[in-house]
């Protein structure tokens, strides 16, 4: 994809400019896919979701797409989420050594866990391993986390770690778009 250039100098020169661009790309991609899975007329062309939740509608599209290289990307995402980092935690003074997943969970998930994605994250944190999280859960979770923007990148312990994480998710979401658009073209 082409770079994004801003009218002001500050964002173009910012060290976090590439992170901001990836967050924008992810959110615009998500909104575009959301336009498909929130319209029953289009979604029904792919089958019926397992329940009425937004996650189930997204999961139906994802399984119909079956993005290439998703398994390889998922392994890399698990490595990033399982990696130990040193970061400030809300319950401690100074830095704590925790996994990236644990940092995200403790900093950004509400204490009153309700949703399917949040419960899956909670179970993975309690197990001490992100490997139970599948790609649709990670994509859907990031859709929720991305509203925190660059604040979230501190959970990854480094700028490159967060950038890699967002790129892997964005590449997978782009594959879902490509496959779904091809299937829609052939069905309509």
C-alpha positions in Angstrom: 0.0 0.0 0.0 1.1 3.6 -0.5 2.2 5.7 2.3 -0.1 8.3 3.8 1.1 11.9 4.0 -0.4 14.4 6.3 -0.9 18.1 5.8 0.9 19.0 8.9 4.6 18.3 9.6 4.1 16.7 13.0 2.5 13.4 12.0 4.8 13.0 9.0 7.8 13.3 11.3 6.4 11.4 14.2 8.2 8.1 15.2 4.7 6.6 15.5 3.5 7.7 12.1 3.7 4.1 10.7 1.7 2.8 13.6 -1.0 5.4 13.1 -1.2 4.5 9.4 -1.6 0.8 10.2 -4.3 1.6 12.7 -6.1 3.7 10.1 -5.8 1.0 7.5 -7.1 -1.7 9.9 -10.1 0.4 10.9 -11.0 1.4 7.4 -10.7 -2.3 6.4 -12.8 -3.3 9.3 -15.5 -0.8 8.5 -15.7 -2.0 4.9 -16.0 -5.6 5.9 -18.6 -4.6 8.5 -20.7 -3.2 5.6 -20.9 -6.8 4.3 -21.5 -8.8 7.5 -24.1 -6.4 9.0 -26.3 -6.7 5.9 -28.3 -9.8 6.1 -29.0 -9.8 2.3 -25.2 -10.1 1.7 -24.4 -12.2 4.7 -27.0 -14.8 3.8 -25.1 -15.5 0.5 -22.4 -17.1 2.7 -24.6 -19.1 5.0 -26.1 -18.5 8.5 -24.2 -17.3 11.5 -24.2 -19.6 14.5 -26.0 -16.9 16.5 -27.1 -13.3 16.2 -23.8 -11.7 17.5 -21.6 -9.5 15.4 -18.7 -11.9 16.1 -20.6 -14.8 14.6 -21.4 -12.8 11.4 -17.8 -11.9 11.1 -16.7 -15.5 11.8 -19.0 -16.7 9.0 -17.3 -14.4 6.5 -13.8 -15.3 7.8 -14.5 -19.1 7.4 -15.8 -18.5 3.9 -12.7 -16.5 3.0 -10.1 -18.8 4.4 -7.2 -16.3 4.0 -3.9 -17.6 2.6 -1.0 -17.7 5.0 -3.3 -17.2 8.0 -1.8 -20.2 9.9 1.7 -18.8 9.5 0.6 -15.3 10.5 -1.3 -16.8 13.5 1.9 -18.5 14.7 3.7 -15.2 14.6 0.8 -13.4 16.4 1.0 -16.0 19.1 4.7 -15.5 19.5 4.2 -11.8 19.9 1.4 -12.2 22.4 3.3 -14.8 24.5 6.5 -12.7 24.5 7.6 -11.4 27.9 7.8 -7.6 28.2 8.6 -5.1 30.9 5.8 -2.5 31.2 3.9 -0.4 33.7 0.9 -2.2 35.0 -2.1 -0.5 36.6 -1.8 -2.7 39.8 2.0 -2.1 40.4 4.5 0.6 40.9 7.4 0.5 38.4 7.7 -1.9 35.6 6.4 -5.5 35.7 7.5 -8.5 33.6 4.4 -10.0 32.0 3.4 -11.4 28.6 2.1 -9.1 26.0 -1.3 -10.7 26.2 -1.3 -10.3 30.0 -0.5 -6.6 29.6 -3.3 -6.1 27.1 -5.7 -8.0 29.2 -4.9 -6.1 32.4 -4.7 -2.7 30.8 -7.5 -2.7 28.3 -10.1 -5.4 29.1 -12.9 -4.4 31.5 -13.0 -6.3 34.8 -16.6 -7.3 34.1 -15.9 -9.7 31.2 -18.9 -10.2 29.1 -18.2 -10.8 25.4 -17.0 -14.0 23.7 -13.7 -12.4 22.6 -12.9 -11.0 26.1 -13.7 -14.3 27.7 -11.4 -16.1 25.3 -8.7 -13.6 26.1 -9.3 -14.1 29.8 -9.0 -17.9 29.5 -5.8 -17.6 27.5 -4.3 -15.2 30.1 -5.3 -17.6 32.9 -3.7 -20.5 31.0 -0.6 -18.4 30.5 -0.6 -19.0 26.7 -2.1 -17.2 23.8 -2.1 -20.2 21.5 -5.8 -21.0 22.1 -6.8 -17.8 20.4 -7.7 -18.2 16.8 -7.4 -15.7 14.0 -11.0 -14.5 14.0 -10.8 -13.8 17.7 -7.6 -11.9 17.4 -9.0 -9.8 14.5 -12.2 -9.1 16.3 -10.3 -8.3 19.5 -8.0 -5.9 17.7 -11.1 -4.1 16.3 -12.0 -3.4 19.9 -8.4 -2.5 21.1 -7.6 -0.3 18.1 -9.7 2.5 19.6 -6.9 2.8 22.2 -4.5 3.6 19.3 -0.9 4.1 20.0 -1.4 3.7 23.7 -1.7 0.0 23.0 1.7 -0.3 21.5 3.3 -0.1 25.0 1.9 -3.5 25.7 4.1 -5.0 23.0 7.3 -3.7 24.6 8.5 -2.2 21.4 7.5 -0.2 18.4 8.5 -3.0 15.9 6.5 -5.6 17.9 3.3 -3.6 17.7 4.0 -2.7 14.0 4.5 -6.4 13.2 1.3 -7.3 15.1 -0.8 -4.7 13.3 0.7 -5.6 9.9 0.0 -9.3 10.3 -3.6 -8.6 11.2 -4.0 -6.1 8.4 -2.6 -8.5 5.8 -5.1 -11.2 7.0 -8.0 -8.8 6.9 -6.9 -7.7 3.4 -7.0 -11.4 2.3 -10.5 -11.8 3.8 -11.6 -8.7 1.8 -10.1 -10.1 -1.4 -11.7 -13.6 -1.0 -15.1 -12.2 0.0 -15.2 -9.7 -2.8 -14.3 -12.4 -5.3 -17.0 -14.7 -3.9 -19.6 -11.9 -3.9 -18.7 -11.0 -7.5 -19.3 -14.6 -8.6 -22.6 -14.8 -6.6 -24.2 -11.6 -7.7 
